[in-house]
């Protein structure tokens, strides 16, 4: 598979040694620290975004979704190992292209690898993105953790695999009430300028009719599309082809996002094209490697936002948890540490403190370079014993496999003003005795699920923001040590029911609580 190019930014205190070779996603950002600012904001200044109202992207948390993993025997169009470790032998010691070992316990079908058993004695198996249950589970996690929208990556021309994944993403987004849109990557095309237009017309809008889905993201009344890689080293194109593609999509009635390098404002030759877009999202992965480095990036974001505001362009900063690609590129293990959530939270804090509410989290399922926020191995008991893989305890603190999903949920709530601005993350590292209450649309924990509700009091409006629609819930999971009081009316009034354990069927309660819950207290 063609790989995306990564390089490190020069920081004031740290010179990151390697200029990385080609890699498989948007990659670590290229270029030195920006020298030219459109306007130098004052220190600590929050600049309010001006261009567009809140929609399916603006004011929301978007995640990048790869969906590119395949396994031998999965019945997919590829039907071989892709992105885990290629070749007929598949992933085994010395033959792997990913660093972060996934937590596969919630997948119904997994595929045997050539590694020794996990530390807990279980066989070392991996998942396939081709299995609908996997994609459904991913979007269920998004729903439970307040992730609004997924940017579905699309590389190169249409084929049965890419199109099949697109259908699975659409179906899962519809099922779990999430939004999605197509994010084209400029790598993998013979002639992107013409081929992307054909793919959009004949496949995305035509054969697959993705834009006809109720789950397809709409911003300013227009379907959203992103073209990633404009101005990025190693990607094709120039100001003429960029401008042509952007304007073509706008002529199709689209809201056009472009993914650019962090030094995009210095690319004076390309600025006429960049300024034609509706939204700009500069790639930040690898730009810094410490909390101080994250702080040093704030003036760049502020200047980006000021530049965009002056031109009526929306701006979407990128937030990421950490980075590692030792297994397939030979870099250092755990190259940019996650710092048990502190690294990612500092970025959430800086984005909010600078006045921004829109964000792009890179990535949801990027196990390749260790940027995935989806569930991953907690410790050595959950990874193979005969090959190094990154697990979430790498920085000396035990965290649960869902920690980065929960951290992202809390970060999204902070960006939206649902919780206060705080420099230290409020997310418990583990869920023992601290997990949230989750409501379900149907009995037996079926249908759509709410976000996890931690200890607190929730009115009708607050419940709705967390996915609990008025008079909607039919079952609930209550973690050990928690007490849930449900009320039939808003503001903790009307009939009440107290639950201290999972309740699979509200019709069995007395009186019947099915489709009756309008406010709750979690204690």
N, C-alpha and C positions, 0 to 999 in steps of 0.2 A: 504494500500500500504506500502511496506517496505520503511523505511526512512533512509537517510544518516546521518552519525554521524558528529557532530560539536563539536569542542572544541576551546577554546581561547588560543592564544599564550601569554606568559608572556612578557610584555613590560617593559622597564626600569623605566617608570614613573607610569604606570597604571597596576594594577593586575585585569584582567577581571574575574569576580567572578565565572561564571558557566562553568562547563564542560557539554556540551549539550548532550542530549540523541538522539536517532535515529531520522533522518530527511529525507526528500524526494529528495534532490538532492545532489550534491557532498558535500555540507555542509561546515560549518566553519572548518578551518583547525586545525589539531591536533598538539600538541607538543610544547615544549619550544623553545626559540630562538636558532637558529643553533649555536653550539659551535665549530664545525669543519669546516674550509673553505679549499677547495682544494688549493687556493692561495689567500692571502689577497690583494685585489686590493688597489691601492692608493686612497686616498679620492678624490671623484669626477671623478675618472677615467672612461672614456668610453671605453668599450671593444667591438671591432667589431666582430659580429657573423661570423663564418668561414665556416660552414658546407655546406649549399646548396644555390643555386641561388634562386631568386624570382620565385615563382610558384603560385599555387592556395592557399597555406597556408603560406609558408615562405614569409615574406615581406607584409603580408596581415592582415586585421582585421577579426577575426573569432568571432562569437557569439555562445554561447550555446543555443540550441533550445529544449525546453521540449516537447511542443505539447501534453500535457498530460491531459488537462482539458476536462471533459465530463459532460453532463447535462441530467437529466431525460427528455425523449422525443426528444432527438436529433437524434434518429435513428441509433446510433452507436452500435458497438458490445457490449459495456457496457450498454448503454442506461440508465444510472443512474448517480447520482452526484459523480464525482471523482475529487479529489484535491481541490474542492471548500468547500466541507463539506459533509461527507458521510452519509449513512443511507437513509431510505425511506423519511424522512422529508426534507432532503437536507439542504442547507445553510440557517440559520436563527439565530437570536440572541442566542449566547451561543453555536452554532454548526457550526463552520467554521474552516478551516485549511489554511487560507491565511490572510496576513496582508495588502497588498497594493491593493486598489480598482482600477480595470481597467477602462479606458475610453472606453466605448463600442459604441460611437456615429457613428462610421464608419462601424459597422457590420450590415448586413441586417437582421440577425436572432439572437435574444437573448432569454434568458429563465428566467422566473419569479422566484424569490427567496422568502423566507419567511420574508425578512426584510421590514421595513417601507420604504416609498418612500425616494428618495434622497432629499437633502436639497433644490433642485430646483423644487421639486414636481413631478419629473419623477419617474416611477416605477423602483425599484432596480432589474435590470436584469444583467445576466452574459452571457458570450460567451462559445461556445463549440469548441474545437480544431478539432472536427470531421467535422465541416462545411467547405467545400473547400473555401468558400469566406473568412473565417477568416484566413486560412493559406495563401491564395493569398494576402490578405491585409498585413499580416506580411511581406511577401517577397517584396511586393511593397514598404513598409516602408524601408526595408533594401536597396533596390535599390535607393530610393530617398535620403538615408542618407549615402551612401558610404560604407555599410557593405558588405564585399566581399564574405563571406562564412559562412554557418551555420553548426555547429556540432550537428547533430540530435541524441538526447539521446535515448538509447535503453536499457531497463531493462528486464532481464529475457527472457524466451522463446518466440518464435513467437506466436502471437494470432491475431485474426481478427482486434482488435483495433490498436495494434502496427503496423501491416502491412498496415492497411488502412491509418494511419497517415504518414507512410513512403512514400506511393504513393502520398499523397497530398503534402508532402514536395518536392518530386522529381518534380511533375508537376509545382508547384509554382516556384521552382528554375529555371526550364527551361523557364517559361513564363517571369520571371523578370531578367533573365541574372545573377543569383547568383550561387555560387557553394555550394555544401553540401557534407558531409560525415557522416558515421556512427560512433558514439561514444558509445561504449558499457560501461555500468556500471557493476561492478562485483557483485553488490547486485541483488537479485532476481533469482539467478540460483541455481539449485540443485547441479550441478557439472560443474562449468563454464569452466573448462579446456577442456572438451569434447563438452559441449553444445554450446559454442560460435563458435567452428569450424563448427559444424553441421548447426547452424543458418546461418553462413556466406555462406557456400557452397550451402545449399538447398534453402535458402530464399533470402538472400541479393543478391547473385550472380545468384542463380537459379530462383526461382519462380518470384521474383520481378525484377530481372535484374537491380538493381539500379546502379551497376557499369557500365552498358552499356549506361547510360544516358549521354548526352553531358554536363549536369550540375554536374556530379559527380566529386569531387575534385581530381586533379592529382598533385602530387609533385614528381619531379625528374623522370617523366615519369611513375609513379606508382600510382594506386588508393590508397587513404588515408583511414586509419582506426585508431581509437583510442580506447584504453582499459583504462578506468578510474578506479582507486581505488587500484592500486598495491602499497602495503606497507601501505595502509590507515587502521587505526584502525577500527575494525568492519567489514572489508571486508575479504573474504576468500583468501587463496592462500599462497604460499611461494616461495622461490627463484626458486625451481624446476618447479613448475607449471607456474610461471611467464615466465621463460625462454622458456619453451616449447611453450606457446601460442605465445609469441613474434616471436620466430623463425619459428613457423608454418605459421604465417601470412606473414612473409618475404619470406618464400618459395612459397607462393601463388602469389608473385610479388607485395606485398603491401608496402607502406610507412607507418611505424608503429609509432604512437604517444602513449605515455603512460602518464596517469594522476597520479601523485604521491603526497604525503604530502609535506609540506614545509621543513621538516627536512630530506628529502630523502637522502641527502649525508651522514647523520649520520647512516643510516641503512646499515652498512657494510655487513651484511649477504645477503642483497638483491641487492647490487650494481652490481654484475655480471649480473643479469637480467636487471636492469635498463640500463646498458651500452650496452645492445644488441639492444635497441630501436633506431629508427631514430630521434625521437624528444621527448623531455621531457617537460611537462607542470606542474609545481608544483601549488597546490591549495593554494590560498592566502586569500580567503574570511574569514573574522573574525580574520585575523592575527594581525590587528591593528585597532584602532578605532578613529584616529585623524590624522591631517595633520602631526604632529610630528612623529606619529607612522608610517605613510606611508614613511616618510623620513628614519626612522630607518630600513626599510626593504630593502633599496637600496643596502647596502653591501651584503645582502643575495643574491639578484638577480645578482649582479656583480660576486660573487663567483660561483653561479650556472652557469653563462654563461662561466666563465673561465674554469670551470670543463668540461662543455660540449664541448667547443672549443678544449680542449686538447684531446678529444676523438672523434672528428668529429661528434658530435651529435647536432642537432638543438635544440633551446631553445625557448619556448613560455611562457612569463609571463602572469599572470592573472590580469585583471583590473575589478573592481566592483564598483557600485555606492553607496552602503550603505546596511544596513541589519536590519530586524525586523521580529520577529516571535512570537509576544505576543499572538496572538489569538489562536494558537493551541499548543504552547509549554510553555506558561506562562512566557516568557521572558519579559524584559522591552519593552514598546512601543517605537518605533523608536530607537532601541537599539544602532545602529551605524549610526548616522545621516549622511545624504547626504550632508549637508551644502550647499544646493542649487547649487550643481555642483562642489564646490571647492574640495571636497574630491576625487571625481573621476578624476577631471582634474589634481590634484597633482600626481596621479598615472601615467596618460598619460605623464606628464612632466618628471617624474622620469625615466620612461622607455626610453623615447627618449633621455634624457640627459645622460643616461648610455650607449647609443649607439645602442639600439635595435629598430627594426622596425616592428617586428611581435608581435601580441598581441591576447589574448583570453579574450573577455568580458563576464563576468558571471553576469546575464544571459539575454537573450532577453525577455523571457516571464515568468520569475520566480516570479509570484505574491505571491507565498506561503510565501517566506522568505523576501519579499520586495527588491529583487535585480533586478527586471525587469527594462529594459530600454525602453520597449514598452510603448505606451501611457497609462497614468494613471490619476486618479482623481487629479484635480488641487487644490481643496479646499473642504470645507464642503458642498458646493452646489452640488457636484458630488459624494457624498457618503451617505449611509443610515444614517438616523437620530437617529436610536435606537441601534446602535452597533458601537464600535470604529473600524475605519480602518485608515490606513496611507494614507495621501494625500501629494502631492508634495510641499505644502506650510508649511510643518511641522516645518521647521527651520526659519520661519518668513519672507521669501521672496516669493512672488508670481512668479511661473514659469508656462509656458504653458504645456499642457499634453504631447507634443512632445519634451520637452526640452532635455531629456536625449538621444533621438535619434539624435537631432541636436548637442549635446555635443559630442556624439560618432563620428559623422561625422567630426567634427572639430579635435577631437583627432586623428582620422585615417589620416586626411590630415597632421597633424603635424608629426606623425610618419613617413609618406612617404616623408616628406620634401616639401609638397605642400604649407604649410604655415610655418612661422618661429617658432622657439622654444620660447615659452612664458610661464612664470610661472602662469599667470592668464588667465582663459579661455576667449576666444573672443566671446563666444556664448551668444546672448541676452537671458535674462530669459524669455521673452515673444516675440511673433511674431507680435504684433500690430505695423503696420507700418514698420516692419523690416523683414518680411518673404522673402524668396528667390523666384526667378523666376524658374518655373518648365516647361520644354519642354516635349512634348508627341510625340510618334512615329506616331500616327494616329490622324485623325480629331476627334473632340468632346472629347478630352482628353483620347483617347483610346490607347491600346497597352502599350509598355514599357514607363517608365517615367525616366527623368533624376534626378540627385540630385538637391536640391534647390540651386540656384545660388544667393549668396548675392551680394551686391554692388561691382562692379569691372569690369575689362576688361578681356575678355576671347578669346584667339586665338583658332585656330582649334585644336591644341594639348591639350590645357587646357580644352576645351569643351569635347573632347574625354575622358579625364580622369574623367569627371563628368557625363558621360553617354550620351552626345549629340554627336552622330556619324555624320560625315560629310554628308550633304545633306540628312538628316534623319527626321527632325522635321516637324510635320504637324499641331500642335496646341500648345498653351502656356497659362499658367496662370501667370498673372502679379499682384502682390499685390498692394493694394491701396498705393499711394504715390511713386511708383516706375515708372521709365521710362526705357523701353527696346529699344535699337537700334540694329537691326539685319542686318548683312551684308552677301552678297552672296559669298564673297571671304574671304580668310584668311587675318589676319592683318588689319581688319576693312576697307576693300576696296570693290569695286564693288557696286552693287545695295544695297540700304539700305531701311529699313522699321522701323518706330518708332511706338511703341505701349505703351499705358499707362493703358490698361485694358486687361482682359482675352480675348484671341482670339481663338475661337474653330475651325477655319477652315482657313488655310493659302491660300487655293485656291481662297478665296474671296478677297484677297488683290490685289492691283494693283501697280506693276505687281505681278503676281502669286508668292508667296513665298514658296509654298509647296516643301519640299525636297530641299531647296536652301540654308539654313543657314549654314555658315562656320565660323563666328566669331560674337561676340556680346559685347555690352556694357550695363551694368546694372547701372542705376544712381538713 
